Amino acid sequence: MADLNVNIGRLSLKNPVMTASGTFGYGLEFQDLVPLDEIGGIIVKGTTLHPREGNDYPRMVETASGMLNCVGLQNKGVDYFCEHIYPQVKDIDTNIIVNVSGSTPDDYAECAARIDALERIPAIELNISCPNVKQGGMAFGTTCAGAASVVRAVRERYHKTLIVKLSPNVTDIAEIARTCEAEGADSVSLINTLMGMAIDIERRRPLLSISTGGLSGPAVKPVALRMVWQVAKAVKIPVVGLGGIMTAKDAIEFLMAGATAIEIGTANFIDPAVTMKVRDGINEWLDKHGCKSVKEIIGCLES
């Protein structure tokens, strides 16, 4: 078996396969379906300083080769996570990573600081790129100044591995990635969902409650792959790739484009065991091609 271990800053992953926030709950929901301790990392659902109700229904709709969602970061807040969820996940033998969001830089920083105090949470993923909330989120991730303000505020109060999740809904994602790196990010992850829309032509109304939402699934993969390739060439920190990864082949493409690790999102809804299939598929490909370590193919794309 090839060596699948990779590192994101100080964070060591037993393999490069992680789960994307919002598609795997807190991991506990999948514990009867997949061995959680064999996943490289589990990024739990979006967490905010205060509880959020999320958007009205309907907030999910299937589209060609993908899905739209406008869930709106529904969660019970960081204190609930610390008091009720953390005791249940802290002993899972993998990296439990909390996805953090907010409406202001101070909100982000305070939420991150409370998670910083949790001994068994080694990293956070800072969501400055969510396209389905009415304030905050993507508003910060679409400009260098906005991204810098959040990353700077969080970096002052958070001392473990900081991954910043980037929005694809921008003109130059590499520029924003470099800004996050300059403000102290240990890694960037991309892409979050693309802004999209679907319409009920009989009712002449949008299918989603807030009209637009985030597009994910196989439809976004070519865009995600291109952006990961661009960002990996632009920054020195590790890049985490996501967007439409359904198979080991997809994952290997992202690794070759420069991603150190990958996240699987929408595919979890189709096959709850997809993470293990992708991990095993990566290993089989490496063995077949005489590679002793996954690191041999990270960024190996010839162009």
Secondary structure, DSSP 8 states (H G I E B T S, - for coil): --B--EEETTEEESSSEEE-TTSSTTSGGGTTTS-GGGSSEEEEEEE-SS-B----S--EEEETTEEEE-----B--HHHIIIIIHHHHTTSSSEEEEEE--SSHHHHHHHHHHHHT-TT--EEEEE---TTSSSSTHHHHTSHHHHHHHHHHHHHH--SEEEEE--SSSS-HHHHHHHHHHTT-SEEEE---EEEE-EETTTTEESSTTSEEEEESGGGHHHHHHHHHHHHHH-SS-EEEESS--SHHHHHHHHHTT-SEEEE-THHHH-TTHHHHHHHHHHHHHHHTT-SBGGGTTT----
